[in-house]
Structures are given as structure tokens and as C-alpha cells.
């Protein structure tokens, strides 16, 4: 796999916008700090249309893994932006992701490569500071060093230290984090999606319908969960007769096949304990884990 080095998140954002302008879906697999910086840069230099930004600081979410930062072209220099964790907190498997080009953080778990698919996949490294391996800690004894005659530590008080860039940029980065977190909450509460948008997402991300697909059988829960993450405001239901999960949004029910007709056997998954706590434990054991 080819490895690409970037000086900062802005350089990665420019390359991903280049993909967008060439009508390609572009995706990055990044840890929180780099993902937030990339999102900020994309908002500044591109025509971003945020669809869902499911990302929050590890101190609040408890999630320390990588995120998918997905971009889909919609116009010249314009794109839909979708961000979500690559792995659910209670799941050991990474969710599936596809694009035309995918950039993967070199420090990401190599197991994620089994769950991403693209004609072009690159391993990337975003530099955060310049470090020269030849530099050694100064002991003030170097030949021709202007400070080699300093004998008393108190003499250092006369030397004015240069301001640390981190002291300047850290508050700005914290502000960006707060803005992203606030935008995530706003989108979850106020964004409304049409049935056409949900069906289009299913077709674009999962391809033509295959009646033998695992998404219709053993992975129906995870398919419904993907839709639930992608379209906040919905709800998971379980058909207790046929043993099948579906996703409900605005009164319409979906699974891998598209829109499905509801029946009286559907029970809301978040209230299943009230229906049958023992059966819920069995479903989690046999169908989810």
C-alpha cells in the first residue's frame, strides 16, 4: 500500500477536494484530533454540506478509535459530509465503508482494512510537528555555542523565551472542537431526511439488492444500526415473528431491501426489555455479538 505524508490536515483536505472535483467519493479514516482538524479545513476551503457529524471528544464519548470522514460530490467543489465512528462502542467489528479513494491513518488498526473497499487505498501520516532525529538535548557545552559560558542557572532569567505556538493554537483548536460538537448536536436535533435520501444512501453504499445478502439475515441488526447512525432521529424495531431488525424513520420502515411494510409484530428495540427481557438477551447473544 502506498504511503503519503502530509504536513498538516489542510494538505489532506486539498487532496480530498481534488478527488471530489474529479467526481470521486473520498473518505479518510482518522483519529479524533485529525478528524476534527480535517472537518474544519474542509468547511473553510470547500463547499461542505454536512449531513451527519457523529463525532465527539474521547473524554466525553469514551471512544478512542478512528472515524470515517466521508465525502460525496454534489457540485463543483461541493460535497456532502458524513462523519461517524468506524466501530460501535459495544461492537468488536468495524463497520463497512466504501469510496473511490480512501486514506487510512498509518496508526489505525490493520483489521479495519478488511472492512473498507476502494479502487485506491492509501496509508497516510499527518505530521504534527517537525522533529530532526539529529537534534540532541543541549548541554551548553557545544563548540562555538553562544551560551557555553553560562554557569549559573539564574543567568537564564536574562534570556527571553520565544512564545510557544501551542499556547496560541491550542485555544483555537479547543474552539473548533466545541463548534464541531455543537454542530453535531444541532444536526441530530433539527435535520430531517426524506425517504428518497435514505433509499439513495442504501443504493449508493450497499449496491444492488441481493436477496442472499447477510444484510437480510445475520447482519440485519447492524444494517439497521448503520441507518440509525446515518439518519439521526430514527429508531430500531425487531420483528418477533420472523426475527428481523428494521429501521424506522418518520413513520416509514427500512431494511436492506428498501422500504418495508410494518406489521403488528414489530417491537421497539430500546423498549424490548419491557416486552421480553430474556428474549432480548438471547437475541444479543445469537444475533448481535
C-alpha positions in Angstrom: 0.0 0.0 0.0 1.4 3.4 -1.0 2.1 5.8 1.9 1.5 9.5 1.7 2.9 12.1 4.1 1.1 15.3 4.8 2.4 18.3 6.7 -1.0 19.1 8.1 -4.7 18.4 7.8 -5.1 21.2 5.2 -2.9 19.3 2.7 -5.1 16.2 3.1 -8.3 18.4 2.7 -6.9 19.8 -0.6 -6.2 16.3 -1.9 -9.7 15.1 -1.0 -11.3 18.1 -2.6 -9.2 17.2 -5.7 -10.9 13.8 -5.6 -14.3 15.5 -5.3 -13.7 17.8 -8.2 -12.9 14.6 -10.2 -16.4 13.3 -9.3 -15.0 10.7 -6.8 -16.2 9.7 -3.4 -13.4 10.4 -1.0 -13.0 9.0 2.6 -10.5 9.3 5.4 -10.0 7.0 8.4 -8.7 9.2 11.2 -8.4 9.5 14.9 -10.4 12.3 16.7 -7.9 15.2 16.6 -7.0 14.8 13.0 -10.6 14.2 12.0 -11.8 17.4 13.7 -9.0 19.4 12.0 -9.8 17.9 8.6 -13.5 18.7 9.1 -12.6 22.3 10.0 -10.3 22.7 6.9 -13.0 21.2 4.6 -15.5 23.7 5.9 -13.1 26.5 5.2 -11.9 25.7 1.7 -14.7 23.6 0.3 -18.5 23.9 -0.2 -19.4 21.4 2.5 -22.9 20.2 3.1 -22.8 18.4 6.5 -25.3 15.5 6.6 -24.3 13.9 9.8 -21.3 14.6 12.1 -21.3 11.9 14.7 -18.1 12.7 16.4 -17.3 13.9 20.0 -14.2 14.2 22.2 -13.0 10.9 23.7 -13.2 12.4 27.2 -17.0 12.6 26.7 -17.8 9.7 24.4 -15.2 7.2 25.8 -14.5 6.2 22.2 -10.8 6.3 21.3 -10.9 4.7 17.8 -10.9 6.0 14.3 -13.7 7.8 12.5 -14.9 7.6 8.9 -14.9 11.1 7.3 -16.8 10.5 4.0 -17.3 13.0 1.2 -19.7 12.6 -1.7 -19.6 15.1 -4.6 -22.8 17.0 -5.3 -21.5 20.0 -7.3 -18.2 21.7 -8.4 -16.2 21.8 -5.2 -19.3 20.9 -3.3 -19.8 17.7 -1.3 -21.9 16.0 1.3 -20.0 15.4 4.5 -20.7 12.4 6.7 -18.7 11.5 9.8 -19.2 8.5 12.1 -17.2 6.2 14.4 -15.7 3.3 12.5 -16.7 1.0 15.3 -19.7 0.9 17.7 -18.7 1.1 21.3 -20.2 -2.3 22.1 -19.0 -4.0 18.9 -15.7 -5.6 18.2 -16.1 -5.4 14.4 -15.6 -2.3 12.2 -18.5 -1.1 10.1 -18.2 -1.5 6.4 -17.2 1.5 4.3 -16.7 2.1 0.6 -15.5 5.0 -1.6 -13.5 5.7 -4.7 -10.5 6.8 -2.7 -9.8 6.0 1.0 -7.0 7.5 3.1 -6.1 5.5 6.2 -4.2 6.7 9.2 -1.0 4.7 9.5 -1.6 4.2 13.2 -5.1 2.7 12.7 -5.8 -0.9 13.5 -4.8 -3.0 10.4 -8.0 -5.1 10.9 -10.0 -2.2 9.5 -8.6 -2.9 6.1 -10.9 -5.9 5.9 -13.9 -3.6 6.2 -13.1 -0.9 3.7 -13.3 -1.2 0.0 -12.0 1.3 -2.7 -10.1 1.1 -6.0 -7.4 3.3 -4.4 -6.5 3.0 -0.7 -3.5 4.9 0.8 -1.8 4.8 4.1 -1.2 8.3 5.4 0.8 10.1 8.0 -0.1 13.7 9.1 2.8 15.4 10.7 2.0 17.4 13.8 5.5 18.9 14.4 8.9 18.9 12.7 11.4 16.8 14.5 15.0 16.3 13.5 16.5 13.0 14.7 20.0 14.5 14.6 18.9 17.1 17.2 20.1 16.3 20.7 19.3 17.9 24.0 21.6 21.0 24.5 24.1 20.6 27.4 25.6 24.2 26.8 29.0 22.6 26.1 28.9 22.7 22.3 31.8 24.3 20.5 31.1 27.9 19.4 27.8 27.8 21.4 27.0 31.4 22.5 25.6 30.1 25.8 28.5 27.8 26.6 29.9 30.3 29.2 26.7 30.3 31.2 27.5 28.7 34.5 24.6 29.7 36.8 21.1 28.6 36.1 19.9 32.0 37.3 21.5 33.6 34.2 18.8 32.0 32.1 16.4 34.6 33.5 18.0 37.1 31.2 17.1 35.1 28.1 13.6 35.9 26.7 11.9 32.7 25.6 10.1 32.6 22.3 6.3 32.1 22.7 5.2 28.6 22.2 2.9 28.1 19.1 0.9 25.6 21.1 -0.1 28.4 23.6 -1.6 30.3 20.7 -3.2 27.5 18.7 -4.5 25.2 21.5 -7.4 27.6 22.4 -8.3 27.9 18.8 -8.3 24.1 18.4 -10.5 23.8 21.5 -12.9 26.3 20.0 -13.0 24.2 16.8 -13.8 21.1 18.8 -16.6 22.9 20.6 -18.0 24.2 17.4 -18.0 20.7 15.9 -19.6 19.1 19.0 -22.3 21.8 18.9 -22.9 21.4 15.2 -23.3 17.6 15.8 -26.0 18.2 18.4 -27.8 20.7 16.2 -27.8 18.4 13.2 -29.2 15.5 15.3 -32.0 17.6 16.7 -33.0 19.6 13.6 -32.0 17.7 10.4 -34.9 16.0 8.6 -34.4 13.4 5.9 -36.7 12.3 3.1 -37.4 8.7 2.1 -35.6 9.3 -1.2 -32.4 10.3 0.6 -32.5 7.2 2.8 -33.1 4.9 -0.3 -30.4 6.7 -2.2 -28.0 6.1 0.6 -28.8 2.4 0.7 -28.3 2.1 -3.1 -25.0 4.1 -3.1 -23.4 2.4 -0.1 -24.6 -1.2 -0.5 -25.2 -1.6 -4.2 -27.9 -3.5 -6.0 -30.2 -5.6 -3.8 -29.1 -9.3 -3.3 -31.7 -11.4 -1.6 -29.0 -13.8 -0.3 -27.0 -10.9 1.3 -26.1 -11.2 5.0 -27.6 -7.8 5.5 -31.0 -9.5 5.2 -30.2 -12.3 7.7 -27.5 -12.4 10.3 -26.4 -8.8 9.9 -29.9 -7.1 9.8 -29.3 -5.5 13.2 -26.0 -3.9 12.0 -27.7 -2.7 8.8 -30.5 -1.0 10.8 -27.8 0.4 13.2 -25.9 1.9 10.2 -29.1 3.6 9.0 -29.8 4.8 12.6 -26.3 6.4 12.8 -26.5 7.9 9.3 -30.0 9.3 9.8 -30.3 10.5 13.5 -33.9 10.7 14.8 -34.9 7.2 13.8 -35.5 4.0 15.8 -34.7 0.3 15.6 -37.5 -2.3 15.6 -37.5 -6.1 15.9 -40.0 -8.4 14.2 -40.6 -11.0 16.9 -42.2 -13.5 14.4 -39.7 -13.5 11.5 -36.7 -12.5 13.7 -35.6 -9.4 11.7 -34.5 -5.9 12.5 -35.7 -2.8 10.6 -35.1 0.9 10.9 -38.0 3.3 11.3 -37.7 7.0 10.4 -40.7 9.4 10.3 -43.2 6.5 10.2 -41.5 4.6 7.4 -39.6 1.4 7.9 -36.5 0.3 6.1 -34.1 -2.7 5.7 -31.5 -3.7 3.2 -34.3 -4.3 0.6 -35.6 -0.7 0.9 -39.0 0.3 2.3 -40.8 -2.5 4.2 -44.4 -2.8 5.2 -44.8 -2.6 9.0 -46.9 -5.2 10.9 -48.2 -5.8 14.4 -45.2 -8.0 15.3 -42.7 -5.1 15.5 -41.3 -4.1 18.9 -39.1 -1.1 19.5 -35.6 -2.3 20.4 -35.0 0.3 23.0 -38.1 -0.9 24.9 -37.6 -4.6 24.3 -36.8 -5.3 27.9 -40.4 -4.5 28.8 -41.6 -6.9 26.1 -39.3 -9.9 26.9 -36.0 -9.3 28.7 -35.0 -13.0 28.4 -35.6 -13.0 24.6 -33.6 -9.8 24.3 -30.6 -11.4 25.9 -30.9 -14.3 23.6 -31.0 -12.0 20.5 -28.0 -10.1 21.7 -26.1 -13.4 22.2 -27.0 -15.1 19.0 -27.6 -12.3 16.5 -25.5 -9.3 17.6 -22.4 -10.4 19.3 
